Amino acid sequence: MVADGLWWAGAVLLAERDDRGRALLRAAVVEAPLLVALATAAVAAGSLRAADLLAAQQALPFAVEAPVALLVALVVGGLLLPAAVPVRGTGAARLLIVSARAVQPVSAAAVASVLLLGVGGSPSGAAPAALASGVLAAVVVVAGQRLPVLRPQRLLEPAAVVLLPLALLQLGVVVVLTLLGGSA
């Protein structure tokens, strides 16, 4: 995922900055709700394999029983995570960060469409997956242009206080549904 590129870019920036731990901490706190949201799909499917995740969603997409996970994946992956890593540095490091920030909303939409919407599991899955990813990416990009830009320092509170508890609550609901046999 492009988020890994952001981590590497952040690591490069840490070598150039005075406040080394702050950028890494900010990215980790912002990415935590995303990881919990993606774990929701794995718990609902009972597997980490992409084929099993898609097969488990043939009847009902995970987004129906876990809408918060879909929202968190799109908001955190598409909007907050790119803003969590500031554009600093020069040369290749700066190019890497700018590129990763530009591609991250598309990557988040593609992951959400496959893991949480179950698009792409049929034999003709490439076209519907590309269409769903494109639509979700457009929604995320338009929302990102319409919403005010938060400074990276301001992302910690909404991520830690609002999104992480919501993602954990959603994961708990999916665990209970899975244990009761009501999961998709």
C-alpha positions as CSV (number, residue, x, y, z in Angstrom):
1,M,0.0,0.0,0.0
2,V,1.1,3.6,-0.6
3,A,1.0,4.1,3.2
4,D,4.2,2.1,3.4
5,G,5.7,4.6,1.0
6,L,4.7,7.4,3.4
7,W,6.4,5.5,6.2
8,W,9.6,5.3,4.3
9,A,9.4,8.9,3.3
10,G,8.7,9.8,6.9
11,A,11.8,7.8,8.0
12,V,13.9,9.8,5.5
13,L,12.5,13.0,6.8
14,L,13.3,12.0,10.4
15,A,16.9,12.0,9.5
16,E,16.7,15.6,8.3
17,R,14.6,17.0,11.2
18,D,15.3,18.1,14.7
19,D,12.1,16.8,16.3
20,R,12.6,13.3,15.0
21,G,9.9,11.4,17.0
22,R,7.0,13.8,16.3
23,A,6.4,13.0,12.6
24,L,6.7,9.2,13.2
25,L,4.3,9.4,16.2
26,R,1.8,11.5,14.3
27,A,1.8,9.0,11.4
28,A,1.5,6.0,13.8
29,V,-1.5,7.6,15.7
30,V,-3.2,8.5,12.4
31,E,-2.7,5.1,10.9
32,A,-3.9,3.1,13.9
33,P,-7.6,3.5,13.1
34,L,-6.9,2.4,9.5
35,L,-5.2,-0.8,10.7
36,V,-8.2,-1.6,13.0
37,A,-10.6,-0.9,10.2
38,L,-8.7,-3.3,7.8
39,A,-8.5,-5.9,10.6
40,T,-12.3,-5.8,10.7
41,A,-12.5,-7.3,7.3
42,A,-10.0,-10.0,8.2
43,V,-12.0,-10.9,11.4
44,A,-15.3,-11.1,9.5
45,A,-13.7,-13.4,6.8
46,G,-11.8,-15.4,9.3
47,S,-8.7,-15.1,7.1
48,L,-6.0,-12.8,5.9
49,R,-6.0,-14.1,2.3
50,A,-7.4,-11.8,-0.3
51,A,-9.2,-14.6,-2.0
52,D,-10.9,-15.7,1.2
53,L,-11.9,-12.1,1.9
54,L,-13.5,-11.8,-1.5
55,A,-15.2,-15.2,-1.2
56,A,-16.7,-14.3,2.2
57,Q,-18.4,-11.3,0.6
58,Q,-20.2,-13.1,-2.2
59,A,-23.6,-12.8,-0.4
60,L,-23.1,-9.6,1.6
61,P,-20.3,-7.1,1.5
62,F,-18.5,-6.4,4.8
63,A,-19.4,-2.7,4.5
64,V,-23.0,-3.6,5.3
65,E,-22.2,-4.9,8.7
66,A,-19.2,-2.7,9.2
67,P,-20.0,0.7,7.6
68,V,-17.7,2.5,10.1
69,A,-14.8,0.5,8.9
70,L,-15.4,1.6,5.4
71,L,-15.7,5.2,6.5
72,V,-12.6,5.1,8.6
73,A,-10.6,3.4,5.8
74,L,-11.6,6.1,3.4
75,V,-11.2,9.1,5.7
76,V,-8.0,8.0,7.4
77,G,-6.4,6.3,4.3
78,G,-7.5,8.9,1.8
79,L,-7.6,12.2,3.8
80,L,-5.7,12.1,7.1
81,L,-2.8,9.9,6.4
82,P,-1.4,11.9,3.4
83,A,-1.7,15.1,5.6
84,A,0.0,13.4,8.5
85,V,3.4,13.4,6.8
86,P,4.5,17.0,6.1
87,V,6.2,17.8,2.8
88,R,9.8,18.6,3.7
89,G,13.2,17.8,2.5
90,T,14.8,18.1,-0.8
91,G,15.3,16.1,-3.9
92,A,14.3,12.5,-3.9
93,A,12.8,12.5,-0.4
94,R,10.5,15.4,-1.3
95,L,9.5,13.8,-4.6
96,L,8.7,10.5,-2.8
97,I,6.5,12.3,-0.2
98,V,4.6,14.4,-2.8
99,S,4.0,11.4,-5.0
100,A,2.8,9.2,-2.1
101,R,0.5,11.9,-0.9
102,A,-1.0,12.2,-4.4
103,V,-1.6,8.5,-4.9
104,Q,-2.7,7.7,-1.3
105,P,-6.5,8.5,-1.8
106,V,-6.6,6.2,-4.9
107,S,-4.8,3.5,-2.9
108,A,-7.2,3.8,0.0
109,A,-10.2,3.7,-2.3
110,A,-8.9,0.5,-4.0
111,V,-8.2,-1.2,-0.7
112,A,-11.7,-0.2,0.6
113,S,-13.5,-1.4,-2.5
114,V,-11.9,-4.8,-2.5
115,L,-11.6,-5.5,1.3
116,L,-14.8,-3.9,2.5
117,L,-17.1,-3.8,-0.5
118,G,-16.1,-7.1,-1.9
119,V,-15.8,-5.8,-5.5
120,G,-13.5,-7.9,-7.7
121,G,-14.4,-11.4,-6.5
122,S,-16.2,-12.5,-9.7
123,P,-14.4,-13.7,-12.8
124,S,-15.0,-10.3,-14.4
125,G,-13.8,-8.6,-11.2
126,A,-11.2,-6.3,-12.7
127,A,-13.6,-3.9,-14.4
128,P,-16.0,-3.6,-11.5
129,A,-13.1,-3.2,-9.0
130,A,-11.6,-0.5,-11.1
131,L,-14.9,1.3,-11.5
132,A,-15.7,1.1,-7.7
133,S,-12.1,2.2,-6.9
134,G,-12.4,5.1,-9.3
135,V,-15.8,6.2,-7.8
136,L,-14.5,6.0,-4.2
137,A,-11.3,7.8,-5.1
138,A,-13.3,10.6,-6.8
139,V,-15.4,10.9,-3.7
140,V,-12.4,11.0,-1.4
141,V,-10.5,13.5,-3.6
142,V,-13.6,15.8,-3.9
143,A,-14.1,15.6,-0.1
144,G,-10.5,16.4,0.4
145,Q,-10.8,19.5,-1.7
146,R,-13.9,20.7,0.0
147,L,-12.8,20.1,3.6
148,P,-10.5,22.5,5.3
149,V,-6.8,21.4,5.4
150,L,-5.7,20.4,8.8
151,R,-2.1,20.9,9.9
152,P,-0.3,17.7,10.7
153,Q,-0.2,18.7,14.4
154,R,-4.0,18.9,14.5
155,L,-4.6,15.4,13.2
156,L,-3.6,13.6,16.4
157,E,-6.7,14.5,18.4
158,P,-9.4,13.5,15.9
159,A,-7.6,10.3,15.0
160,A,-7.0,9.2,18.6
161,V,-10.2,10.5,20.2
162,V,-12.8,9.9,17.5
163,L,-11.7,7.6,14.8
164,L,-9.8,5.0,16.8
165,P,-12.6,4.3,19.3
166,L,-15.1,4.2,16.5
167,A,-12.9,1.7,14.6
168,L,-12.5,-0.4,17.8
169,L,-16.2,-0.4,18.5
170,Q,-16.9,-1.5,14.9
171,L,-14.3,-4.3,15.3
172,G,-16.0,-5.4,18.5
173,V,-19.4,-5.5,16.8
174,V,-18.0,-7.6,13.9
175,V,-16.3,-10.0,16.4
176,V,-19.6,-10.5,18.2
177,L,-21.5,-11.0,14.9
178,T,-18.8,-13.5,13.8
179,L,-19.0,-15.4,17.1
180,L,-22.8,-15.6,16.9
181,G,-22.6,-16.8,13.3
182,G,-24.2,-13.7,11.8
183,S,-21.2,-12.5,9.8
184,A,-21.2,-12.4,6.1
